[in-house]
Amino acid sequence: MLLMRDPTEEAVPRRIFCKISVCSSRKRPTPFGVLAGIFLLILMLPRAGWAAEKVVGVLLSREIFPYVSMVEGLETRLKLPVQRFFLDENGTAYSLSGRSATLNPQLYDVLVAVGPEALRYLHDRAGSVPVLYSMVLSPRNVIGEQGRLPCGVNLNIPAEAQFSSIVRFLPLSRKIGVLFDPANNQAWFKSASVVAASRKLELVPLQVIRQGDRLDLAGEFSHLDAILFIPDPSVISKSVIQHVIKQAVIKGIPAVGYNQFFLDSGATLALIIDYRKVGAQVARQVEQVLAGERCEMGVSPEYDAVFNEEVWRTLRKKD
């Protein structure tokens, strides 16, 4: 009997052999060829891959040293592209690359407001783009009671920290006069008085009333042990600050301020906010937002307590 083979029996092995034969006959790619192939592959990738790099937009209320120093700290920590904008005298955002360059919030992954005016501007225009703030004393007063309070670093050194520094450097000071405008800081004074009482300190209001271009100071401070300045929009005049400090020194009363200007003007103690460190604090929050994490709200600024030994010796001579 003649046996007939199924013609498909050898078809498979031959097909496989053919594939193996063809593959084995190819030359192995050289290292140069591999690199060239990778380069071509990169060129063929969609540009959307590159556009995935996050970009941060920063708006400064003014081009002043504290604000610029803070942004430098932010840029050093972030290691991401940062585009700076400023507000002009008409409240229009512009870039130093050209005053005609406008700020389009939708082109950025995160926006950072530096100063109260910048926060108000971005809060009204950012839409769905996350906004963080810095160098703002009271963000709620800026954006109003409606809406969610954004994350950021404010300029409020906690009352507990201020009183702790006073007790440490001025241990004999028990009656502390606080210079403030009730329209701005009455709520702070009320809550701080409770904190001070826990430290056996008594806060005495030295109220500043603004009437047009004139400031009236209500309160006699000759019986005080120290005078505390707090950030207050009504008490930012250099001449007013220097006048109060001078009168305090004449009466032998130490003054406590919150930046280098107070020390230079004769304050005994200053809680100096480190603006570059504030920038690093904000950068950390930006990183949290970009990572899809929950950012920190109402963070207090980092600061250093600086004691003026020379002024202190002058005051002791008056005792």
C-alpha positions in Angstrom: 0.0 0.0 0.0 1.3 3.4 -0.9 1.1 5.7 2.1 0.4 9.3 1.3 1.9 11.9 3.6 -0.1 14.8 4.7 1.5 17.7 2.8 1.2 19.9 6.0 3.5 17.7 8.1 6.7 19.3 6.8 5.2 22.7 6.1 5.3 23.8 9.7 9.0 22.8 10.4 10.1 24.3 7.1 8.2 27.6 7.9 9.9 27.7 11.3 13.3 26.8 9.9 12.8 29.5 7.3 12.1 32.1 10.1 15.1 30.9 12.1 17.3 30.9 9.0 16.3 34.4 8.1 16.8 35.7 11.6 20.1 34.1 12.0 21.4 35.5 8.8 20.9 39.2 10.0 23.9 41.1 11.2 23.8 42.2 14.9 23.3 46.0 15.3 26.4 48.0 16.2 26.4 50.2 19.3 26.2 53.2 16.9 23.1 51.8 15.3 21.5 51.3 18.7 22.1 54.9 19.7 20.9 56.2 16.3 17.7 54.1 16.7 17.1 55.5 20.2 17.6 59.1 18.9 15.2 58.6 16.0 12.6 57.1 18.4 12.9 60.2 20.7 12.3 62.4 17.6 9.2 60.4 16.7 7.7 60.8 20.2 4.9 63.3 20.5 5.9 66.7 21.9 3.2 66.2 24.5 5.7 64.1 26.4 8.0 67.1 26.8 5.1 69.4 27.7 4.5 67.3 30.8 7.1 69.3 32.7 5.3 71.4 35.2 5.5 75.2 35.0 4.9 77.5 37.9 3.6 81.1 37.5 4.5 83.6 40.2 2.9 87.0 40.6 4.5 89.7 42.8 2.5 92.6 44.1 5.5 94.8 43.9 9.2 94.4 43.0 10.6 94.9 46.5 13.4 93.1 48.3 11.3 90.9 50.7 9.1 89.7 47.8 12.0 89.0 45.4 14.0 87.3 48.2 11.1 85.0 48.9 10.8 84.1 45.2 14.5 83.3 45.0 14.1 80.9 47.8 11.2 79.3 46.0 13.1 78.9 42.8 16.1 77.4 44.5 14.0 74.7 46.1 11.7 73.9 43.2 14.1 73.1 40.3 11.2 73.8 38.0 10.5 76.5 35.3 9.2 79.6 37.1 7.8 82.6 35.3 7.7 85.8 37.2 5.1 88.5 36.8 4.5 91.8 38.5 1.6 94.1 39.1 2.0 97.6 37.7 0.5 100.8 39.2 -2.8 100.1 37.4 -3.1 96.6 38.7 -2.1 94.9 35.4 0.2 91.9 35.5 3.3 92.1 33.3 6.5 90.3 32.7 10.0 91.8 32.8 10.5 90.2 29.4 8.1 92.9 28.1 5.4 94.9 29.7 3.0 93.8 27.0 3.4 90.2 28.1 0.2 89.3 29.9 -0.4 86.6 32.5 -2.6 83.8 31.3 -3.3 81.6 34.4 -4.3 78.6 32.3 -0.8 78.2 31.0 0.5 77.2 34.4 0.1 74.1 36.6 0.3 76.1 39.9 0.2 79.9 40.6 1.9 81.6 43.5 0.7 85.0 44.8 3.3 87.1 46.6 1.7 89.8 48.6 -2.0 90.7 49.2 -2.6 92.5 45.9 -1.3 89.5 43.9 -3.5 87.1 45.9 -6.6 89.2 45.2 -5.7 89.3 41.5 -5.1 85.6 41.1 -8.0 84.6 43.3 -10.4 86.3 40.8 -8.8 85.0 37.6 -7.1 81.6 38.2 -10.2 79.5 37.6 -9.4 75.8 38.1 -5.6 76.4 38.4 -4.4 76.0 42.1 -3.3 79.2 43.8 -1.0 79.4 46.8 -0.1 82.6 48.7 2.9 84.0 50.5 3.9 87.3 52.2 0.3 87.9 53.2 -0.7 88.9 56.7 -4.3 87.8 56.6 -5.4 86.0 53.5 -9.0 85.7 54.6 -9.3 89.5 54.8 -7.9 89.6 51.2 -10.2 87.1 49.5 -13.3 87.6 51.7 -15.4 85.2 53.6 -16.6 83.3 50.6 -14.7 80.5 49.0 -12.1 78.0 50.1 -9.0 79.5 51.8 -6.0 78.6 49.7 -2.8 77.0 51.1 0.2 79.2 51.8 2.6 80.8 54.2 1.4 83.9 56.0 3.3 86.6 57.8 1.8 85.9 61.2 4.4 84.7 63.8 2.2 82.9 66.4 1.5 84.9 69.5 2.8 82.1 71.6 6.2 82.3 69.8 6.4 86.0 70.2 5.7 85.9 73.9 8.1 83.0 74.3 10.9 85.1 72.8 10.0 88.1 75.0 10.1 86.0 78.2 13.4 84.5 77.1 15.2 87.8 76.2 13.3 90.3 78.4 12.4 88.2 81.5 11.5 91.2 83.6 8.9 92.5 81.1 5.4 91.7 82.3 3.3 94.6 81.0 3.5 94.7 77.2 2.1 97.5 75.1 0.9 96.4 71.6 0.8 99.0 68.8 -2.0 98.3 66.4 -5.0 99.7 64.6 -8.3 98.2 66.0 -9.8 98.1 62.5 -7.1 95.7 61.5 -6.0 93.7 64.5 -8.6 93.9 67.3 -9.4 90.2 66.9 -5.7 89.4 67.1 -5.3 91.5 70.3 -8.2 89.8 71.9 -7.0 86.2 71.3 -3.3 87.1 72.0 -4.3 88.5 75.4 -5.5 85.1 76.4 -2.2 83.5 75.3 -0.2 86.2 77.1 -2.2 85.6 80.3 -1.0 82.0 80.3 2.5 83.3 80.4 1.6 85.8 83.2 2.0 88.7 80.8 -0.5 91.6 80.5 -1.1 93.2 77.1 -1.9 96.9 77.0 -3.5 98.3 73.8 -1.7 101.2 72.2 -4.3 101.9 69.6 -3.4 103.7 66.4 -6.3 105.4 64.7 -5.9 106.4 61.1 -7.8 109.5 60.0 -7.0 110.3 56.4 -3.3 110.9 56.2 -2.9 111.4 60.0 -2.2 108.8 62.6 -3.3 109.3 66.2 -1.8 107.2 69.0 -4.1 106.5 71.9 -2.4 105.3 75.1 0.4 106.3 77.4 3.4 103.8 77.5 5.6 105.3 80.2 4.4 102.6 82.6 5.1 99.7 80.3 7.9 97.1 80.5 8.1 96.7 76.7 6.4 97.7 73.5 5.5 95.1 70.9 5.0 96.0 67.2 2.9 93.6 65.1 2.4 93.7 61.3 -0.4 96.2 60.8 -1.2 98.1 57.5 -1.8 101.3 59.5 1.6 101.1 61.2 4.0 100.8 58.3 5.3 104.4 58.2 9.0 104.4 58.9 8.7 107.8 60.6 6.0 106.6 62.9 7.9 103.5 63.9 11.1 105.4 64.5 9.3 108.0 66.5 7.7 105.4 68.8 11.0 103.5 69.3 12.8 106.8 70.1 10.3 107.7 72.7 10.5 104.2 74.2 14.3 104.4 74.4 14.1 107.8 76.1 11.9 106.2 78.7 14.1 103.2 79.0 11.5 100.8 77.5 12.7 98.0 75.1 10.8 97.8 71.8 10.2 94.5 70.0 9.8 94.5 66.2 9.5 92.0 63.3 12.3 92.9 60.8 15.7 94.3 60.4 14.4 97.9 60.1 13.3 97.8 63.7 16.7 96.7 64.9 18.3 99.4 62.8 15.9 102.0 64.4 16.8 101.1 68.0 14.6 98.1 68.9 16.0 95.8 71.5 14.6 92.6 70.0 13.3 91.6 66.6 11.7 88.4 65.3 13.1 88.6 61.8 11.3 86.5 59.1 13.7 84.7 56.8 12.1 85.4 53.4 14.2 82.9 51.5 13.2 80.2 53.9 9.6 81.3 53.4 10.1 80.7 49.7 11.4 77.2 50.5 8.3 76.6 52.6 6.0 77.7 49.7 8.0 75.5 47.3 7.3 72.5 49.5 3.6 73.3 49.2 3.9 73.6 45.4 5.5 70.2 45.3 2.6 68.8 47.3 0.0 70.2 44.9 1.9 69.0 41.9 2.1 65.5 43.4 -1.6 65.5 44.0 -1.2 65.7 47.8 -3.0 67.8 50.2 -1.1 71.0 50.9 -0.7 72.7 54.3 -2.9 75.6 55.1 -2.0 78.7 57.2 1.6 77.8 57.7 3.6 80.3 59.9 6.9 81.7 58.5 10.3 80.7 59.7 12.0 83.4 61.7 15.1 84.2 63.9 15.0 86.1 67.2 17.7 88.7 67.2 18.7 90.5 70.4 20.3 94.0 70.2 23.0 93.9 72.9 24.1 97.5 72.3 20.6 99.0 72.7 20.0 96.8 75.8 23.1 98.2 77.5 21.9 101.7 76.7 18.6 101.0 78.3 20.1 99.5 81.4 22.1 102.7 82.0 18.8 104.5 82.3 17.7 102.4 85.2 
